[in-house]
Amino acid sequence: MKKKALFLFCSAILFSTLVGCTNNSSSLGSSNEPSLVGPIQYEDKLASYSQDGVILHAFNWSFNTIKENLPSIKEAGYTTVQTSPVQQPKGGGANWWSLYQPVSFSIATSSTIGTKEELKELCEEADKYGIKIICDIVFNHMATTGGLDEWGDPEVDPEVKTYEPKIYEERATMFHHITEPTGIQNTTHCYNGLPDLNTGNPYVQERALSLLKECIDIGVDGFRFDAAKHIETPSDGNCASSFWDNTLEVAKTYYKEKTGDTLYAYGEILNDCENGRQLSIYTDKYFAVTDNSYGSGLINSVGTKRVGEIVNQTYGKKM
């Protein structure tokens, strides 16, 4: 599955709370004249929780660029800002798609979008504006050279060895190697063109949880999980694992203990869960999902300037 550039989730919406109004009709003359409502007093207020507000997807923005624009982001009414993937990316993230090919399970030390210290500073500054920061996370796969390995699978980029030596050296067990995948394996045990991590492996889960805790420790308030449907759940039969229980669920508790709040999380589920799997295996316990049907209807309507069609477009799952 090829990655495509993502769009802003939605336009800015200001959340206003009506405090009160007065009727001044008694001073307007005859009863035939229309009544007018007096000055309305209101207060612009951002939603307290990410799920109740509007998320700005700051696609490919650096942490410093987001920080510099926080006043405007707040004024536009955004409750939350989502960053691009924060892990160390292939080649430092020279291209947007390389940000989605991580070579580590830690916040990047050298990336086009910034460093751990810059992300920490962003979170601290965002707090001053009442804005939450959520980060894109890639757990399903790692970076590839573009070639094939001895199993005939996408070859793991040797840059992984620098940051995750155990995962690289033990590639035989740390990644899936399915010669002829069938059924659910086609979704959870292989991935088009990229090395598919064995997310059922305890060490992979340990490293994944470490990344979530690292982000929470510096002020991150939530996560978006890339390619989430390609990571199995306990409901996936002989492909099942407790990955999400041992990572995200533990992180939710960790965040609650540190902040007293609820960690926000959602996953990328493009189209459907495949092979008869239901969204509920993710949404009933773990996270909400992106609303998606690739947006072709909306794009076509905008291109032809048919306003009626734009207003009436549907957007897939709506979850």
Secondary structure by P-SEA (a helix, b strand, c coil): cccccccccccbbbbbbbcccccccccccccccbbbbcbbbbbbccccccccbbbbccccccaaaaaaaaaaaaaacccccccccccccccccccccccccccccccccccccccaaaaaaaaaaaaaacbbbbbbbbccbbbbccccccccccccccccccccaaaaaaccccbbbbcccccccccccccccccccccccaaaaaaaaaaaaaaaaacccbbbbccccccccccccccccccccccaaaaaaaaaaaccbbbbbbbbbcccccccccccccccccccccccccaaaaaaaaaacaaaaaaaccccccc
